[in-house]
Amino acid sequence: MFNNKKVVIVTGASRGIGRGISLTLAENNCIIVAVGTRGKNEVRDYIKELTDKSPESIYITADISNDSDCDNLINEVEKRFGDIDFHVNNAGIAPSVRTDILETSRESFDRLLDVNLKGTFFLTQKIAKFMIKNIVGHDDPGAPQIQKAIINISSISAYTSSVSRPEYCISKAGISMITALFADKLAEYGINVYEIRPGIIQTDMTAGVIEKYNKLIKDGLLPIDRIGQPKDVAKPVLAIILGLLPYSTGEIINADGGFHMKRL
């Protein structure tokens, strides 16, 4: 797709939605910096599939809630590739146990927000600074600017109440504000920021409740009456990277089978 390969960081890359995004982009001539918490030996099959599609792509073990891991990630990318064209914030965790909001523990709440919200915020902050540093003439309003973008993968849980996992919903609602804030700040540098909201997607995260979701879909929950697949989220990410939304920033793109529509 590209004359010059784009360097794209994808967090939470080795499974679920992140796997779909990273492999789709790898198929389209991107160099992927795949980030995950599991060691390389644990994701050998994924790494092979990724590098078969994009030989220059790499996998880095890092926890986005760990500041030094984030610094090491950026240092490694700078050493290998010199720059970052796109960053996809996909890493996120679910509660270890779904618990009613009246019983949600501080430990679970802190764990979810440390990764899903604080981790996303501070990694984005670091990557935004790195991108700005590498935009030639960024302090000259008349200089041509290189198109870069940050893409946040949130969820329909950003606005949909699930009282058995409130900490997850709150973390995803926060991602929406992270999107708006960075879109506002980074527009002057030619860095667009987007939010993609997946709906019910068939991944290991939804495996435990898939029968419930399948029944809801069969009973008419979604206008598009099927469960989503990781590629349904990957394709809008690809559209952004292909430069098909250049005059949009802070934009929310729903990849949810029409769940977000109010219907009578």
C-alpha positions, 0 to 999 in steps of 0.5 A: 500500500505504501511507497515508504513503509510506516513504523506503527507501534501496536500495544496489546498486539499478540492477541484479540483485537491487537493481533487483528490490527497488527497482522492487518497492518503488516499485510499492508506494508507497515513495519509493526512494533508489536508490544505485549506483556508476554515473553517472546517464547510465549508468543512464538507463533504470533511473532512468526506470523507477524514477521512472515508478513512483515520481516522488519517487524519486531516484538517487544515485551513491555508493560505500559503501566511501567514507566521504565518499560515505556522508556525502553520501548521508545529507545528501542524504536528510535535505535532501530527505526529512528521515528514513529509514524503511528501509534495504536493504543490497544493494550487493556485488561479486564477485571480478574473477576466480574463483581457487582459495583457495590463490591468492587475492590480498590485493588481491582480498580487501581489495577484496571486504571493503572493499565487501561487509563494511566498506562495509555495516558503516559505512554501517549505523552511520551510518544507524542513528545517523541513524534514532535521532536522528529517533525522537521520544522514543527516550530515553523507554522509555514513548514510542511508537516509529516502526517502522523497519528495516534489511534486509541482503541476504547470500547462501547463500555466508554458509554454503556453501563456494565455494573459487574465491571465498573472499573473497566467502563470507567477506564474506557470512558477516560480513554475518550477524554484522552483522545479529545485532549491529545487531539486538541494539543497535537493538531498544531503539530500535524498529529491527528488523534482518533478513537475507535470504539469496538463493540462485541468482538470475538476474542479471548476477553469475551470468550467467557460470556460469548453465549450471552452475547450471541443470544442478545445478537440473535434477539436483535441487539445489533442492526448488523446481526453478527458478532464482530471480528478483530479485523472489523476493528483493524480495517478502520485503523488501516483507513487512518494509516492510509491517510483517508481521514486527513481532515478529522481529529478527535473523531470517534469511529464506531466498529460495533455493528450499529450498537451505538444507534438509538432505535425504536 
